[in-house]
Amino acid sequence: MIKIVGLGPGAREAVTLGAYEELKSAEKIFLRTEIHPTVEYLREWGIKFETYDEKYESLDSFDDIYENIALDLIKQHEEFKDIVYAVPGHPQVAEKTVSLLLGLCEEKKIEYKILPAVSFIDALIDALQIDPVGGLKIVDAFDLDSQIMDRRCGTVVTQVYDKYIASEVKLKLMEYYKDDCVIYFVRAAGIEGQESVRRIRLFELDRQSDIDYLTSIYIPKDTESVKDFTDLLAVMDTLREEGGCPWDREQTHESLRKYLVEESYEVIEAIDEGDYSMLSEELGDVLFQVVFHARIGKENEAFNMTDVINTICLKMISRHPHVFAKAVADTSDEVLVNWDKIKRKEQGLKSHTDELKHVAKSLPSLIRAEKVQKKAAKAGFDWDSVEGALDKVLEEYHEIKEACKEGGKEKTSEEVGDLLFAAVNVARFLDIDPEYALHFTIEKFIGRFKYIEDQAVSKGYTLSEMTLEEMDVLWNEAKTKKNG
């Protein structure tokens, strides 16, 4: 049998009678580390033990250390049958080696027994005089990247071993909490004569001189922080509830449709201008629209924000089997091939025509035309070269001229559409975004037009007083200028 014993947080009186008796009677005892106050008491009591401290010197990462210790304990059990493994605190509180060891015991059908102890959390709660019922989150300093901070409950960050780790913890917490928010520095909780609990500012964390393996920090609930996603949902709830904003309460999916489009275009404008402050703000506006629709969906009992998030997470996992499963895709082209196959299956698209029809009709026409052409090209329906596409532009140009002679507006409109579609084909062959190309031309036109108007004003004219020929001269001048 493997008996797993907790040594408590470090005070003599925190060692349980059961742990003491087990340690006194055991013949083969292994400690994860001797760097703990309780170990001195073991020596006083004449208890012999071996430690795994050398693993910390010989292995590169904590994961390797913990796994190596767990595997060695299994070997020791195979040799000695009955062994004791003793760890600081409670065996099942922030003790990775124990969780690994228990997994191996279950796998190998090895009998084990856990002797619980006072944990460092118990000592910390006592030192801080807090009630965990109000909400307490316990986080390993080495696992902060995978944790979501939440000011709505108190948070303990454990294993702040040294100044380097403290610095890393500080930087991570500053992404959520304000730099000067008050936190509690706790060292040697529950150990008489060594315990230290003091209020400090977050930015001061790595400046403490007594940081060591007995250090934790505590962030009280309601600590001032940046707004988070839960706050955004709360704002939306307030706006839609009785007593909220009359305008927001009146909105529907249909009435909000244009705002989502407008906000999305404002994001694109921020990207085009390279304005990251503006981009951050505009992305927030788009996110607000998503939250708005989710709130309305919740009221209609159709879907809620959790459904939206769950659906997109599952979709992205499904569409990236080369990341989340065993599929192979080493290039972007291979990724897109897999994506299309999965998408066709998910959406029940049985033919190439189904794919063309599935391109959203609400897209801007240039974008929709390009997407439709790309899907048709994948089926083999495409020009052999850009020359064929260019010839098609000329063909459509002449057909417009003929339609104009005939005078039928409907026929002329159709031919103009054909010309634009053909122009998109040329852009696609040249790997040019037609939407962006037209946007660039519009901006260029505005710049040249401004030059004409500025020149007219400087000469005491208005544009309405100038002939087209005079304006054309200025237009050609503008083409040679920087703004042209």
PyMOL commands that set and color helices and strands:
alter all, ss='L'
color gray80, all
select helices_A, chain A and resi 12-14+17-25+38-44+53-58+62-80+96-108+120-128+132-134+141-146+163-173+202-207+229-240+246-250+253-273+276-299+305-319+321-324+332-346+352-358+365-378+386-406+409-429+434-458+463-465+468-480
alter helices_A, ss='H'
color red, helices_A
select strands_A, chain A and resi 2-6+29-31+50-51+83-87+112-115+136-140+154-158+182-187+196-201+215-219
alter strands_A, ss='S'
color yellow, strands_A
deselect
rebuild
show_as cartoon
